[in-house]
Amino acid sequence: MSARDGRWSEVANGLGNPEGIDVLPDGRIVVAEVGNDRVIVIDPASGEIESAAEGLALGFDDGPGPGLPVGVAAAADGSIYVTSVLENAIYRLRPLIH
């Protein structure tokens, strides 16, 4: 919601159990999409979705609700770090700055 007018807008929909989220230096949004075993990057202006990595063992796809969350962090150089609950690991994805 906007702090000024109380309105909100949808950036993306139909995602597969999104969990971790962060923002890249260029303003795009990074999301761990656990239900689809991938990390995606969303352009908030256009809604365009780009796959950053697929086939990752991220977490349990038990649907919405409490569980072990998958975390995402975006670094200043555009690298993306994502946790894997299933592998007890942290993955580093190469920079995705355009």
C-alpha positions as CSV (number, residue, x, y, z in Angstrom):
1,M,0.0,0.0,0.0
2,S,1.1,3.5,-0.7
3,A,1.7,5.5,2.5
4,R,0.2,8.5,0.7
5,D,-3.0,7.3,-0.8
6,G,-3.6,3.8,0.6
7,R,-3.5,2.2,-2.9
8,W,-1.5,-0.8,-4.0
9,S,-0.7,-2.4,-7.3
10,E,0.1,-5.9,-8.3
11,V,3.6,-6.5,-9.6
12,A,3.3,-10.2,-10.5
13,N,0.8,-13.0,-10.0
14,G,0.5,-16.7,-10.5
15,L,3.8,-17.4,-8.8
16,G,4.7,-20.8,-7.4
17,N,4.9,-20.4,-3.6
18,P,7.1,-17.3,-3.5
19,E,9.2,-16.9,-0.3
20,G,12.4,-14.9,-0.2
21,I,12.5,-11.5,-1.8
22,D,15.0,-8.6,-2.2
23,V,15.7,-5.8,-4.6
24,L,18.7,-5.6,-7.0
25,P,20.7,-2.4,-7.3
26,D,18.9,-1.6,-10.6
27,G,15.4,-1.8,-8.9
28,R,14.3,-5.2,-10.2
29,I,12.9,-7.6,-7.6
30,V,14.4,-11.0,-6.8
31,V,12.1,-13.8,-5.6
32,A,12.7,-17.4,-4.6
33,E,9.9,-19.3,-6.2
34,V,9.9,-22.5,-4.2
35,G,7.0,-24.1,-6.0
36,N,8.8,-24.0,-9.3
37,D,12.4,-24.7,-7.9
38,R,13.7,-21.4,-9.3
39,V,14.8,-17.9,-8.6
40,I,13.2,-15.2,-10.7
41,V,13.8,-11.5,-11.3
42,I,10.8,-9.2,-11.8
43,D,10.8,-5.8,-13.5
44,P,8.3,-3.9,-11.3
45,A,7.6,-1.4,-14.0
46,S,6.6,-3.9,-16.7
47,G,5.9,-7.0,-14.7
48,E,8.3,-8.9,-17.0
49,I,9.7,-12.1,-15.3
50,E,13.2,-13.4,-16.0
51,S,14.5,-16.7,-14.7
52,A,17.8,-16.3,-12.8
53,A,18.2,-20.0,-12.0
54,E,16.1,-23.2,-12.4
55,G,16.1,-26.7,-11.0
56,L,17.3,-25.6,-7.5
57,A,16.5,-27.6,-4.4
58,L,15.2,-24.7,-2.4
59,G,12.6,-25.8,0.1
60,F,9.4,-27.6,0.8
61,D,6.5,-26.8,-1.5
62,D,3.7,-27.3,1.1
63,G,1.7,-24.4,-0.2
64,P,1.1,-21.2,1.7
65,G,1.6,-21.1,5.4
66,P,4.3,-21.4,8.0
67,G,7.4,-23.5,7.3
68,L,11.1,-23.2,6.8
69,P,11.5,-20.0,4.8
70,V,13.9,-19.7,1.8
71,G,15.9,-16.5,2.0
72,V,17.2,-14.2,-0.8
73,A,19.8,-11.4,-0.6
74,A,20.9,-9.2,-3.5
75,A,24.4,-7.8,-3.4
76,A,25.6,-4.4,-4.7
77,D,27.4,-6.1,-7.6
78,G,24.1,-7.8,-8.7
79,S,25.0,-11.2,-7.3
80,I,22.0,-13.1,-5.8
81,Y,22.4,-15.3,-2.7
82,V,19.6,-17.8,-1.9
83,T,19.3,-20.3,0.9
84,S,18.4,-23.9,0.3
85,V,16.5,-25.5,3.2
86,L,16.7,-28.9,1.5
87,E,20.5,-28.8,0.9
88,N,21.4,-26.8,4.0
89,A,23.4,-24.5,1.6
90,I,23.6,-21.0,0.3
91,Y,23.8,-20.6,-3.5
92,R,25.4,-17.6,-5.2
93,L,24.0,-16.7,-8.6
94,R,26.1,-14.6,-11.0
95,P,25.3,-10.9,-11.3
96,L,22.2,-10.1,-13.4
97,I,22.6,-6.4,-13.8
98,H,21.4,-5.2,-17.2
